[in-house]
Amino acid sequence: MMDFLTNDLLLLSDSAVRNAIPLLLACLAGLYSERAGIFDIGLEGKMLVAAFAAGAFSAIAGMPAYDGGWEMGAWSVWIGLGAAIIASTIFSMIHAFASITLRGNQLISGVAINFFAAGITVLIGQHWFRMGGQTPQLREGQRFEPISLPFAESLKDVPIVGDIYYQLISGHNIIVYFGFIIVALTWWVLYRTRFGLRMRAVGENPGAVDTAGISVVKLRYSALIITGILCGLAGAYLSLGTAAAGFGKDMTAGRGFIALAALIFAKWKPISAMGATLLFGMLEAIGNKYQTLDLGFVVLPGQFMQALPYILTVVILAGFVGKAIPPKAGGEPYVKER
Amino acid sequence: MKLLKTLIATTALVGAGAMAMAESHGGAANPAVIFDLGGKFDKSFNEMSYTGAERFTADTGITYREFELQSDAQREQALRRFAQAGNNPVVVAGFSNATAMATVAPDFPDTDFVIIDMVVDLPNVRSVVFAEQEGSYLVGLLAGMASESGTVSFVGGMDIPLIQNFQCGYAQGAKSVGDITVIGAMTGTDGSAWNNPVKGGEITMSQIENGSDVVFAAAGGTGRGVLQAAADAGIMGIGVDANQNYMHPGNMLTSMMKRVDNAVYDAFNDVNNGEFTAGIQVMGLAEDGVGYALDEHNESLITDEMRAAVDAARAAIIAGEIVVHDYRTDNTCPVEIN
């Protein structure tokens, strides 16, 4: 039993954290957008374009000059991160322009973003690198390396606490720690600041906010800029912080949609979002480790674990486990009364 | 409209040019090749067909026409267009093209078609299939000999019989060395399983935690994450389709080569010499259709003992003394995979 706890459970949790981080960041990105009343099913596309920008610019920044690179060494990875945030924010602004300024259909704009991202990444990638849309394999200095937290080595042999600290908490890359900080930050912004209150209000009743003399358009644009930044981090994590070490065609593989499912599962709340994405990350970790899961009385195929996030979301939406009520004004473009 | 006209005119010109060139060289072949999704320069399967076609052009001076599929909907259209334009043979690589081939080929009885990796039973179609189990057996044998922990692993892309065949051959080879445990996992059950390097990396990490110290990736773009995770952990990786040894020198034991280039070259050449034969063509070890890669990147990792053993196994398979079970014949594998 002890062996199971120290080995399997810790390793599974470790893997769950790694799986959860891109979902968590994308989920929080969706939270800002949807809480401000803009549905965003373009999370997938924004993550994808960010993953591409991160992979491409980190590769170029780290390349030797005779290959047309910038020889930036260890700074390359940060160039990649910056490019990811910029690219994703540009896409987020396209969505904002279509759905706030032009009052277009937010779902259609989101779908368009996804398709646009899937196509443009491969097109530019092929033009730049001639590798079928992939970016070159990233080397040291072009990727985020695991960070060993202080005392991790010396505490390693302490039972339980040391194991947890060494295995689970230490040894992730910086975006992982950043992701958890952003959860706390989001909670604080949402519930303890004036901006958060107004943002929540604009998602529920933009008319009231407008009457109070606050610009609905400005608030929604601000929310979508934050969405862009967070999707940028999520995408950068995929290509710079995992074993992918670069961009590959369609590498988000549906994570943007699982993040949306997690957002609904979490009922649009930041702390619950962390719980939901960690749960989904754990399910994925179990599915990866055990292709079939033998529970003694029934054998579950691995695919069941992969389908569980969606099944759980449907269960939640159907109202079996509490009720998931989306922000009231979500999906409706705001038209000022004359 | 003007753009459309220009496009049509250009296409016609290019087509006419290709045909004129073919005639001027007096060859009987006017070949065309269609690349599957993933693109021409995927460093793998499609790039191998490209290499084969280029080799034919270099040898004979006959140019060929090509098309890169962008979506499933284009499969039938692309085949039909080339056949209508008088191209012969029309070569297409990828098991997903079987349905389109079965629809189009009967309409053009005078055109020779070639499909790679799938069987289409028509009088004017040559179906080239590879004995992946034989090549996988060899790399499995090398993995078994290189492993110090006695555990080796496999990461597949989409869970289809073709990939199961890689896994089964690999396991048979590894277990021929002695008491070796083989861990196997598939990335998923849909097309995204070919492009999910992040998940590939996670699966590999969990296999390493379970003791594996050699991992074989037969997973398309997902393999990139598998091989990177192997290199990060300091264990051995095995590439697939093309020679991928260069990706992580020192951490790449070998690559299981699938000589798609030979299949394309042979098809072009046979038509050119008037020796085209329809029916099933199996490319195994004896036909140089599969094999293991040995180059400057991995020669220090393959000991003399290993080389002797793998060459003996190769000879024995060709002579029929060792029969490697083909998973596709009965959808079962004779050895245990954990």
Interface residues (C-beta under 8 A of the other chain):
Chain A: N7 L11 S15 R18 N19 P22 V122 Q126 R130 M131 G132 G133 Q134 Q137 L238 T242 A243 A244 A245 G246 G248 K249 D250 M251 A253 G254 E284 A285 N288 K289 Q291 G302 Q303 Q306
Chain B: G38 G39 K40 F41 D42 K43 N46 E47 G184 A185 M186 G188 T189 S192 N195 N196 P197 V198 K199 G200 G201 E202 I203 T204 M205 S206 E209 N210 G221 R224 G225 V226 Q228 A229 D232 M247
